[in-house]
Amino acid sequence: MSLSSVQSTLSTLKSCQADIGACMDMVSDVALGIVEAQGMDNSPALKKLEEMILECSRLDREINYFVESVDEKTAQVRREPPEAMFHLRNSVKERFTELTAGVTDADLQRHSKVVAFRDSVRKYAMQAGQTAAENEEELDEDIAVTQSQTNFICPLTQVKMVNPVKNKKCVHHYDQEAVLEMIKAKHKNKKKFRCPKVGCGNADVQRSDLELDLLMKRMIQNHKRQSGKT
């Protein structure tokens, strides 16, 4: 086993990890569709989806631990005689076993996408419940107020967002593609990216600060459908 082959394997794993993250977002989006259709957050279908997202959380955590194990042990091998490479596989396996042994269900429950899944489902169910309790005239007025108060426009592109992401630090929203391109461009020039929202004091927006806001995305989609009917 060579260090170059190890790095190639890690690159493949990280690509798989990105796919897992996308899968978790899809599961959450399907869950919101179920809540929208049924108006509740405790159906058997939602329970199954929650189990799926928890399993994805476990896979994501295991990949993180495997990458950590490999990075730690390869760094150690580089400081040792060449024959140490023959023991790299077992060393990584032992370290990975140590790390994963400490993973509990509570750890998986705290995964950011699991938390976002539950929060989005809960909020959307509350919204659906409030809608069902109102009559048609009140509903139309309520939708109009909600839509006028909700800003669907990206502060970067000045057009309606397609994949809105929320900044966990300042809670402002941007379109995913636009903000990631801007962060990349700023970092390439060794500069910090300031939140473009007027009046925001967040002067250093990082990629890790951003999370896909599925609830906002569905609101935008619903608004688009409503607009198409008028």
N, C-alpha and C positions, 0 to 999 in steps of 0.2 A: 504494500500500500504506500503510495506517495502522497506528499502533502498537497500536490496539485489535484489529485483525484479526490482528496478529502474536501477541498474547497469547491470542487465541481458538484459534489454530492450536496453540500450545504446550500449551494445556489439553487439546486433543484428543489430542495426542501422548502426554501424560502418562497419559491414560486408556488408550491403547493399550499403554503400558509396563506398566501394572498387569495388563492382560490377558496380556501376554507372561510376566510373573512367575507368574501363575496357571497358564499353559500349562506352564511349566517344572516346577511342582509336580506337575501331572498326569502329565507324562512320568516323573518320578521315582517316583510312586506306581505307575504301570504297570510300571516296571522292578522294583520290589520284588515285585510280583505274579508276574513271570516268575521271579525268583530263588526265590520261595517254591514255585512249581510245579516248577521244574527242579533246584533245589538247587545251582546254580552261577552264577558271575558272569562267564562268558566266552562266552556264546551269541551267535550272529549277531544275534538280535533285540535284545539289550542293546547291541550295537555300533551298531545303527541308532538306538536311542533316545539313545545318547550323542552321535551326530552331530546329532540333532535339538536336543538341549539346548545344544550348542555353537553351533548356528545361532541359537537364541534368545538366547544370550549375546551374539552379534555384533549382533543387532538392538537389544538392550537398551543395549549400549555406544554404538551409533550414535545412538540417541535421546538419550542423555546428552550426547554431543558436540554434537549439533545444538542442544539446549537451551542448552548452554554457549555455543555460537557466537552464537546469537540474543541471549542475555542480554548478552554482551560487546559486540556490535555495536550493539544498541539503546541501551545505556547511552552508547556513544560518540556516536551520532546525536543524542541529547538535548543534548549539549554543543556541537553544531555547528549551522550555519545550516540552515533548513528544507529547502533543496534537497538536503541530504545524504541525505534519505529516498529519493531516486531511486536511490541507489547501495547501499541496504541489502541488497537481494537478492544482489547480486554479492559484497558484503563478507562476508555470512554464508556464502555458498557457498565462498569462498576459505578462510575460517577453518575451516569444517567439513572441507574437503579436507586442510588442514594437520594437524588433529587426528587424523583417521581414518588418515592415511598412516602414523602411528606405531604403529598397532594391530598386534600380532603374535598368533600362535596361542597363545603363552605367556600373553599378557594374558587371552585368552578362557578359558584353562584355569584361571585364578585367580579367575574369577567365583564369588561366594559360593555360588550355586545349583549350579554345576558341581562345585565342591568337595564340597558336601553330597550331590549325586547319587552321586558315586564313593564317598564315605565310607559312605553308607547301604547301597549295593549290596554293598560289601566286608564290612561288619559283618553284614548280613543273610545273606550267603552263608556266612560263618563259622558263624553261628548254625544255619543249615540243615544244614551239614556235621556239626556236633557232634550235632545231633538224629538225623541218619541213622545215626550210629555207635553209638547207644545202643539198648538193647532197650526194649520197650514199658513194662516196670515202671519202669526207670530214667528213661525219658522223662517219665512221669507225675509222678515225684518231682521231677525237674528243673524241669518246668513250674510245679509248686506252689511251689518255692523261688524261682524267677525272679519269679513273680507276687507273692509275698509281699514280695520285696525291691524291686520296682518300684512307685513311687508314681504311680498314675494319677489321683489326686485333685488338682484345682486348688486351690491355697491361697487363692484369692479366692472361688470359688463353693462350695467344699467338696463338689463333685460330680465325677464322672468327666469328664475332659477330652474334648472332641470334636475340636478342632483344636489340639493342643498346640504351643506355641511355646517355644523354648529361649532363655534369656537368655545371650548370648555372653560376657558379663562374669562372671556368677556361676553359670552353667550350671543355673539352676533353671527349672522348667517352669510354665507357666500356660496356661489356655484362651485362645485368641487373642481371641475377642470380648470376654471379661471384662477382660483386661489392657489392650486398646486403649481400651475405654470408660473405665477407671480413669485411664489416662495422660491422656486427653483432658479428663476432669473436673478432674484435678489441675492441668493446665497452664492450664485456663480460669480457675482461681482463683489462678494464678501461684504454684503450689506444685510441689515435686518429688514424684515417686512413688517410695516406698521399696519394695524387694522384700519381699513379704509372707511369704516363707519364714522361719520362726522361726530366729533366730540369724544371719541373713544381714546383712552390713554394707553391702550395695549400697544407697545412699541416693538414687540418682538413675537410675531405669530410664527409658531413652529408647526410642521406637518403633524407632529404627535398631539397637538392641541385640538385637532379637528376630528369630528365624528359625524358620520352620515346621520341626518335627521329624517328618519323614515316617516314620522308623523307630519312634519312640514311638507315632505315630498307628496304624501297622499292628499294633503290639503290643497296643494298646488294643482294636482291632477284633478281633484274634484271641482276646483274653481274653474279649471279649463273646460271641463265637461258642462258645468253650469252656464258658462259664457257661451258655449257653442249652441245651447238650447235657446238663447235669447236673441 
